[in-house]
Amino acid sequence: MLRYILITVLLLPFIDFYILVEVAGSIGILKTLLISIVTGLIGAELVRREGRHVFQKLQRSVTGGEITRNFMEGFILVLAGLMLLSPGFVTDILGAVIAVRPVRERLVAKLMNSKNTAFEVEFQRF
């Protein structure tokens, strides 16, 4: 599973750039740039609104499982925001899909119910 994620992360920028160049060749550079900027702005607003919702859920969390779930949901939302702010159509579509609340909540539930539910975090002082 980790191998497929790594391959996808490495290939995604190249695929995104290729599609961006093809679209720019079809509709023009200015229209492509405008579409990319508009999707970035819409994505930023969506992530801002959903981030507020996740932050409110995190504040209401009582049990450890809820806190972990809400942190994971927040991490996925940050990932969606980064994808939406990066130029490219593939990352915009993926970012928009995982920023939508029902999809994000299902993704978190699937990750929480997987066999590897333990996460290790290491903090270092500089």
Disulfide bonds with the S-S distance in Angstrom:
none
